[in-house]
Amino acid sequence: MDLRFSAEDEAYRQRLRDWLKENLGAATGAGGSANAAMKRAEEGSGGKSDPLAGARAWPRKLQEAGYVGLAWPKKYGGQEASFTQQVICADEMARARTPPLINTIGLSIIGPTLVQHGTEEQKQRFLPRILRADDLWCQGFSEPEAGSDLASLRCRAELDGDEFVVNGQKVWTSLAFLSDWMFLLVRTDPDAPKREGISYLLLDMKTPGITVRPLRNAAGGQHFSEVFLDGVRIPRENLVGELNGGWSIARSSLDHERSGLSGVVALEETLGRLWRMAGKVQRGDAEALGDQATSRALAQHWIEIEGLRHLGYRTLSDQIAGKPPGAGASVGKLFASELRQEMTRTALRVEGPLGPVAKRSPHVVDRGRWHAAYFDALAHSIGGGTSEIMRNVIAEKVLGLPHAKDD
Amino acid sequence: MDFNLSEEQEALQEMARGFLSERWPAERVRELLDARPVLIDDDVWKEIVEMGWLGVAASEEAGGIGGDVMTAAVLCQEAGRGVLPGPFQSSLVAAIAIERSGDKDLCSGLLPGLIEGKRRVSVAIEEPGGLYGPDAVRTEARAAGEDWLLTGNKILVPEGNEAEHLLVAARTPDGLGLVRVAADAEGATTTRMDRMDGQSCAALVFEDAKAEAGALLGGADRGEALLREVYDIWTALVAADLLGSAEASLELTRSYATERVQFGRPIGSFQAVSHRLADTLVDVEIGRSLLYGACLALDEGRDNAAPLVSAAKAWLSETAVAAAEAALQIHGGVGFTWEYDVHLHLRRSRCNAALLGDADHHRDRVAAYMEQSWVPLVKA
């Protein structure tokens, strides 16, 4: 057992740290504005010039320095970096609190999917543009009648000569109104068993027939949309993989999970904030941190975070050793999303009677950050596979229990 | 970067699992539970000694195989899984304490005898009073000329009735330490104190019990550090035992839920059942990760070893009990019968959950560490 990285990997880490030190200052200055730009664009008040110019600056900087597309082939602008280096990179970025990447869906979902399943032409056409944040992507999987039961999707695509004609509706589409492209699942054979009649398509969002209607979420923001597709024509060359072979491709794109170590840093940061807050919030004549219930709750979160970190080390070690991903990925996703929620619940409890005070009101605790964190955390056990689906996956794939329902 | 068991450790694990399933069936524990105390049978003990399990963490000079805490934990985990009783764990811990004391006489005399299974030594830390760990120790050792005189009470001393020597946590004028005292010393009284899982332990009363000169392990300088180190290592080994129990409960229930049919379907296809088992699996994997982290930190002498040990013990204390309770519930009526193994794991994990500190005690240790040494990632 050994938790040390090789000298080569440590040198890689040092170079990255140095680079971040030099470049992040400017980026976080612009990072504030990147977030603001994203928000302005979300609110539809971007004006005529590219409202996302600020938000594209940071990912482009990373691309120029070779810190995105780490796992992708060099041929398409990737780095062909080792697995360990990918982990180090994610870890250092999280530690340095780099700004969020506006092209994250492209980098983490459709990019890897195209690397694995795309045609040569698709790879050359799309991958470099994803890396440079030239194209922003959204995911068209969920539908009103197909959430956790994704394979029941109905959005219909019929071949008409060299084009698919698509009719249907997608929902919970993150950043749809900002995106240039959508990757989507459509039903191409309504007579086949439901998983065998699905295809994977790439859609230019400027195509006629698309209506994007933003949905306001429970937290009050506009992050996702409904997308209506009415006679939308997609060239056949934008089919990924085989006709009716989309299901397994979608499954693999949901499997592009990492060891989860970078998520640990975010949780650690949250615990730090919670700790600081508990040290300030008044509880009678003392601080909340002084009471046993609070200190034990925070200690429990420390324990849980260490558990997740060491689970990440095990997953990483397996991946480095070339072993198939074990229980790590689904276990990590389920545990991390539940933990994140529990930590925000603890925060609201620690805030006590002032916890409900709204942002920008007098007496607000910790500038009201925990309300947003709480709502955000609640979304985490729904998006990207609900916790219930994760439990199904663990029950069936890891424990080998019989399938919940035969179909 | 390799944070998994080594090939040697995996081989040892497989060997131990095979040996215990063949030579120590759960049926034997059930029989002994009625007879009490539950102790390893002599013939099995002999084989365990021959395989070198007691010296797994001891150096080769002392007759051991030179393993580390992680390797010892692998065996304790299998002992938990295979409901192997004492004096396996207590002997292993005593051997670790003696070797780490660096006491030359003990290392060349008592230690090899202990590893060869001929001598019996146990460690006594816990006391009445409702608290846990070295800081709650009130037993006093005062110097009387060259010798020590020991006064105080100890409880839950594993195989304290069978031991020939006891390593007793006590307060000396120079701080805490482990004082070696003969079980039959004048002024020492031993009373039987069985555990819920039938394992043998003892309550000890010392009234000016005499210990010889040099009985303070590690001497005045290192005595307290040694006691704390032994407490951490032992706690990690109890956590390993708990991990083994949790695995056994999960495995029993997994296979039962796959076979048992109700409403025309295996009950494992119902989400009320499968989701509870999925949650148990998550908790077991987090617990395994914490245990590995704690053992590695101990073996590398890291600053955060103590809080990581506490993390593993707090987490696994709750996980193992919850896994056994889930097993009992999901097995339904048969899970509540004497003939099924579920209660063996429930009994063992309940006992170990409280041994050397329950989950709350260890959360408090983590909280104290956070207060003193933790550096949050955000600035004040």
Interface residues (C-beta under 8 A of the other chain):
Chain A: M1 D2 L3 R4 F5 S6 D9 T84 R95 V265 E268 E269 L271 G272 R273 W275 R276 Q292 S295 R296 L298 A299 Q300 W302 I303 E304 E306 G307 L308 R309 H310 L311 Y313 R314 L316 S317 D318 I320 A321 A327 G328 V331 L334 F335 E388 M390 R391 N392 I394 A395 E396 V398 L399 G400 L401 P402 H403 A404 K405
Chain B: M1 D2 F3 N4 L5 S6 M70 R254 A257 T258 R265 P266 G268 S269 F270 Q271 V273 S274 H275 L277 A278 D279 L281 V282 E285 I286 G287 R288 S289 L290 Y292 G293 C295 L296 D299 P307 L308 S310 A311 A314 W315 D360 R363 D364 V366 A367 M370 E371 W374 P376 L377 V378 A380
